C-alpha cells in the first residue's frame, strides 16, 4: 500500500526538533503496521469504537 504525507505534515515535520521527529516517525511506522497487519501498538492509544462481529 502506498502512503503520502500531507503538505501540512511535511511543513510541521521540518520545524520539529530531531527528538520529536524520531518519535513522530516511530508513531507513523506503528500506525502503518496497524493498517497493514492489524497489529495495534499500545502507545498509539487506538480503541475500538464499537464491538466487531
N, C-alpha and C positions, 0 to 999 in steps of 0.2 A: 504494500500500500504506500502511496506517496503522500507526504505531509508537507504543507507550506506554512511558513510563519507570516502573519500579517505584517504589513509595513510598520504599524504602530508598535508591535512587539519588537521588531528589529531596532527601531529607533530607541525604545526604552532600554533594550538589552545593551546597546552600545554605551549607554550612560552609566550602567551599573558598575560597581566595584568588582574586582575579579572574584572575590569570595562569593558574592551574590550571584555572579554569572555561573559559577560552578554549581551552586545549589539549584539555580534555575534549570540548568542543563540536566541535572540528575532528575529533577521533578518531571521535565518533559520526557525524558527517557522512560521513566516509570509509567507515565501516562500512556505513551505509545505501547509499552508492554501490556498494559491493561486493555487497550483497544484491540491489539493483535492476538493476545493469548489468553485474555481473561484473568491475568494474574494481577490481583489487587494489592497494591502496596499499602501498608498500614499508614505510612506517612502522608499519603495523598488526602486522606480524610473523606474518601468516597463512601457513600452509603446507598443502599437500595431505597428508593422512594416508595416502593410497594413490593409485595411478595411476587416472586417469579414462579410461575406454574409450569 
